[in-house]
């Protein structure tokens, strides 16, 4: 299995939406995945910052 490839069935709804946006189904799916990953990355960064702030003194003692 190629880690850089996603296999997605092109349902009629996906095909219609892609057509309405003037995109191919593969372009629309790639855009959706990019948006999802960007959103998840933002949530992870926010949580990491909260944890770092909560444990700031410990991190400073550890030299991090």
Secondary structure as GFF3:
##gff-version 3
##sequence-region A 1 64
A	DSSP	alpha_helix	12	20	.	.	.	ID=ss1
A	DSSP	alpha_helix	25	54	.	.	.	ID=ss2
A	DSSP	alpha_helix	56	62	.	.	.	ID=ss3
###
